Structures are given as C-alpha cells and as structure tokens.
Amino acid sequence: MEAKNVMTSNPACCNPSTRVREAANLMVKNDCGEIPVVDDSGTLVGVITDRDIACRCVADGKSSDTSVEDVMTSSPITVTPDTSVDDCRSKMEDNKVRRLPVVDESGKCCGIVSQADIARHANEKETGDLVREVSEPTEEASKSGCC
C-alpha cells in the first residue's frame, strides 16, 4: 500500500504571510494539527503544527498576529504519493513526527499522511511501534523545556 491510498488529499494550506491565528483557525475547521505552508505556486516551504504555535509562538510571548513564517517548521520531512506506507511509518519513527506532507514530482503539496492514517491500515504491533517510537522524547525537546 502507498501513501496515496491512505493520505488526506488536498489538505488546507496557508502561505508564509498567513497569521498564526488564521492557521490555528484552519486547524480547528479541518480537525487537524498541521497545516502545510506553500508559496504562491503551491510548492511546500514548511508546515505549521499545533506544537509550533504552542512552543514557538505562545510560549515565546509572540502575538497571534505573528506570521506563520516566523514560527513554522521549515524543510519538513516529506514523502511522495508512491512512497510505501511502511516507508512512511519508518520516516515518522526515525524523525519523531506524527504527520508527513505528501508532495508531487514538482514539490507541490498534494496530501498529508498522519499517524492515524497509518494506524487505520496497519496491524496492532506496527501501530504500537509507531506510537512508541514517535512519542519518545528527543534530546532537543528535553533541553527546550517546552511541551
């Protein structure tokens, strides 16, 4: 099975100049914790997560009028529509991320594969392994004192 079989297609996106408040509202409206950040051509330039908002905006005392560009995760780990679900799971585990933007051959965002998407299609052991690996604290997170 491949990413294109389990991903959320055509996710809500924002651009780097979008305000954090607007990105948070997109998360609420779309019941998600990550919004891809794309340039005017639709090319993925980053992602903003609920954690980015909490740790890089709120915890740092920034306003909800801050631009997404100032708090987003640049250079996110991505997959293509043809990436196997097993490879998606491995990338999530190796990089301790819960979501992977899916980009086409031109770098445009065409979907997102989430931990939940994989859990719906994996066996219990694979799902448990994924949750355990992604949830292990990183040394960087332990030092930051955030979240």
C-alpha positions as CSV (number, residue, x, y, z in Angstrom):
1,M,0.0,0.0,0.0
2,E,1.2,3.5,-0.8
3,A,0.8,7.0,0.7
4,K,-1.7,7.9,-2.0
5,N,-4.0,5.1,-0.7
6,V,-4.1,6.4,2.9
7,M,-3.4,10.2,2.8
8,T,-5.7,13.1,3.2
9,S,-5.8,14.6,-0.2
10,N,-5.8,18.3,-0.9
11,P,-5.2,19.5,2.6
12,A,-6.0,23.0,3.8
13,C,-2.8,25.1,3.3
14,C,-1.6,28.6,4.2
15,N,1.2,30.7,3.0
16,P,4.2,32.1,4.9
17,S,2.5,35.5,5.5
18,T,-0.7,34.0,6.9
19,R,-1.2,35.0,10.6
20,V,-0.8,32.3,13.3
21,R,-4.4,33.0,14.3
22,E,-5.6,32.1,10.8
23,A,-3.5,28.9,10.7
24,A,-5.0,27.9,14.1
25,N,-8.5,28.5,12.8
26,L,-7.7,26.3,9.8
27,M,-6.7,23.5,12.2
28,V,-10.0,23.9,14.1
29,K,-12.0,24.0,10.9
30,N,-10.2,21.0,9.4
31,D,-9.8,19.0,12.6
32,C,-6.1,18.7,12.2
33,G,-2.8,19.6,13.9
34,E,-0.7,20.5,10.9
35,I,-1.2,22.9,8.1
36,P,1.2,22.8,5.1
37,V,2.8,26.2,4.2
38,V,3.0,26.7,0.5
39,D,4.3,29.5,-1.7
40,D,2.3,31.2,-4.4
41,S,2.9,28.3,-6.8
42,G,1.7,25.7,-4.3
43,T,5.3,24.4,-3.5
44,L,5.7,23.3,0.0
45,V,8.0,25.6,2.0
46,G,7.2,24.4,5.5
47,V,4.5,23.3,7.9
48,I,2.9,24.8,11.0
49,T,1.8,22.5,13.7
50,D,-0.2,23.0,16.9
51,R,3.1,22.4,18.7
52,D,4.8,25.1,16.7
53,I,2.1,27.5,17.7
54,A,2.3,26.5,21.4
55,C,6.1,26.4,21.6
56,R,7.4,29.0,19.1
57,C,4.6,31.5,19.4
58,V,2.6,31.4,22.7
59,A,5.5,30.2,24.9
60,D,7.8,32.8,23.4
61,G,5.2,35.5,24.1
62,K,4.5,36.3,20.4
63,S,1.2,37.6,19.2
64,S,-1.4,35.5,17.3
65,D,-0.8,38.2,14.6
66,T,2.7,36.8,14.1
67,S,3.2,35.5,10.6
68,V,3.4,31.7,10.1
69,E,6.8,32.1,8.6
70,D,8.2,33.2,12.0
71,V,7.1,30.0,13.8
72,M,6.7,27.3,11.2
73,T,8.9,24.2,10.7
74,S,11.0,24.8,7.6
75,S,12.2,21.9,5.5
76,P,9.7,19.3,6.7
77,I,10.3,15.6,6.1
78,T,8.1,14.7,3.1
79,V,7.0,11.7,1.1
80,T,5.6,11.2,-2.4
81,P,2.3,9.6,-3.3
82,D,4.1,6.4,-4.3
83,T,6.0,6.1,-1.0
84,S,5.1,2.8,0.7
85,V,3.1,3.0,3.9
86,D,6.0,1.1,5.6
87,D,8.4,3.7,4.4
88,C,6.1,6.4,5.7
89,R,6.0,4.7,9.1
90,S,9.8,4.4,9.2
91,K,10.2,8.1,8.3
92,M,7.8,9.1,11.1
93,E,9.6,6.8,13.6
94,D,13.1,8.0,12.5
95,N,12.2,11.7,12.6
96,K,9.7,11.6,15.5
97,V,6.9,13.2,13.5
98,R,3.2,12.4,13.5
99,R,2.5,13.7,10.0
100,L,4.2,13.8,6.7
101,P,3.3,16.2,3.9
102,V,2.9,14.4,0.5
103,V,4.5,16.3,-2.4
104,D,4.2,15.6,-6.1
105,E,7.1,15.5,-8.6
106,S,7.2,19.3,-8.7
107,G,7.2,19.8,-5.0
108,K,3.6,20.8,-4.7
109,C,1.7,19.6,-1.6
110,C,-1.0,17.1,-2.6
111,G,-1.7,15.4,0.7
112,I,-0.7,14.5,4.3
113,V,-0.2,11.1,5.8
114,S,-0.8,11.1,9.5
115,Q,-0.1,8.7,12.3
116,A,-3.8,8.0,12.4
117,D,-4.0,7.2,8.7
118,I,-1.3,4.6,9.1
119,A,-2.9,3.2,12.3
120,R,-6.1,2.6,10.3
121,H,-4.3,0.4,7.8
122,A,-1.6,-1.2,9.9
123,N,-1.7,-4.1,12.3
124,E,-1.7,-3.6,16.1
125,K,2.0,-4.2,16.5
126,E,3.0,-1.8,13.7
127,T,0.7,0.8,15.2
128,G,2.0,0.3,18.7
129,D,5.6,0.5,17.4
130,L,4.9,3.7,15.5
131,V,3.2,5.4,18.5
132,R,6.0,4.3,20.9
133,E,8.8,5.5,18.6
134,V,7.3,8.8,17.7
135,S,6.5,9.5,21.3
136,E,10.0,9.0,22.6
137,P,11.3,12.4,23.7
138,T,14.2,13.8,21.7
139,E,17.3,15.2,23.4
140,E,16.4,18.6,21.8
141,A,12.9,18.6,23.2
142,S,14.1,17.7,26.6
143,K,16.5,20.6,26.6
144,S,14.0,23.1,25.3
145,G,11.7,22.8,28.3
146,C,8.7,23.2,26.0
147,C,5.9,20.8,25.7
